[in-house]
Structure formats: C-alpha cells, structure tokens
Amino acid sequence: MKDWSYKNFHIKEGLKPESSQFRYFFSLSEASVKKCRYCVWILPDGLARFDPAKDFEAIASSHSAKWGKWVKGKIDQGDFRNRVLKHDAKGETEIALDEMDEKLSMD
C-alpha cells in the first residue's frame, strides 16, 4: 500500500487484498476523517488490454500514476463522491459508487 498527500488530503492506495478480480482503491481522508473512496475496477474481459499475463501487480505498478492523476483531478474539482473507474473490453466508464446497486457484480 502507498501513502501520499495532495493539498490537505492524505491518500492511501493499493490493490484490494485477496480479490480474485482487479480492484484498486484510493482512500481519501482529511484531518484523519475519511472523505471518500475512488476505485479502479478492471473486468476480466479488459485485463488483457493492460497486461497480457493479467498480472495484477504489474498492472498496478504501470498504471497507478495515471490513476493518481485522475484522483488529483477529482480533488481539484471538489468532487468527493465515491467513484469507480471501470475498465472492460470496450473502454472505461466512470460510475458513482453510491448510486450502484449493492449487488452489482463485476461480470
């Protein structure tokens, strides 16, 4: 897990432990109070676009800087809603995590 700061915010980022699917998270807090969560999900049909071997660590290592810029952009915009950047074979879609059906699967 990585820890870093941007403006007045503390960000923890990393792969969701023991997940069988690619789920990467950024947990944002301000003055030790959790503010929101930004996530990156890669559906199984989209993994090969990132790494032919589908190596989660390699994907995270090579793309976390880009996703960190997405997080900084959200902070700069004042968008502190829980968000998911979902990748599949067709591309990427940003989704409001709070508006998702709790039973939504990654399939």
N, C-alpha and C positions, 0 to 999 in steps of 0.2 A: 504494500500500500504506500502511496506517495502522499505527502502533506505539503501544501504550499499556500501562499497568501496572495490575494489580489484585492487592492483597495483596502476596505476594512473587513474583508471576509477571509475566513480560513476554509480551505478546501481539502477534503480527503478524497482520494481517488483510487480505484483499483478494480480488479475483477471480482465479481461476486463469488465468494468461496464455494467450492464443491458444486457449482452449477454445471449441468450437462449441456446447457445452451450458453452462447456467448452473451454475457451480461456484464457491462462495465458501468461503474457508477461514479458520480461526483457528489459528495455530500457537502453542502454549503452551510456554514454557521457564521454567526455574527455575535461577538461577545459571549462565546460559549453556548449560544442558543441556536439550535438547528433552524435554519431558514427555509431550505428547500433541498430537493434532490434532482439531479439531472442524470439520465441514464442513456446508455447506448446499448441497443439490442441488435444482434445480427442473427437473423433467422437462418436455419440450416441451409436453405436454398441460396443464401447470399454469402456464405462463408468462403467459398472458392474464389469470389471476387477479391477478397482480402489476402488470403494465403492458400495456395493450392493444397498444402498439407493440413489446413484447418487447425493450425496451432494457435490456441488462444493467447498464449504468452507472446508469441511473435506478432500477432495482430495488435495486441495492446501496446507493445513496445513501439511498433512502427506508426501507429495512428493516434496515440494518446495526446501528442502535441496539437494535432489538428482539432481533436475534440475539446482540448483545453481552451483553444481559441473560441470555439462555439460557446463554452461556459463563460468566458470573459465577455463575449458579445451579449449574452443574456444579462449578465451583471450590469454592463454598460447601459443596456436598455431598461434596466429596472424590472426585468421580468423574473420574478421569484416564484413562479408557478412550477410545480413538479412537472418535468418534461422528459419525454423519451424520444431519442433519435433512433428510429427503427430502420434497419437496412434489410433488404431482401434482394432477390434476383433482379427486380425491376428498378431498384434505386433506393433512395432514402426518403423517409417521411417523418415529420416532427409531430408528436402526439402529446396532448395534455394528459399526464398520468392520472390526475384526479378525475378526469371525465371517462376513463376507460372502465369497461365492465370488469369487475373484480375477477371474473372467471375467464377473462380473455387469455387465450393461450398464445404461445409464440408460433404456433403452426399456421 
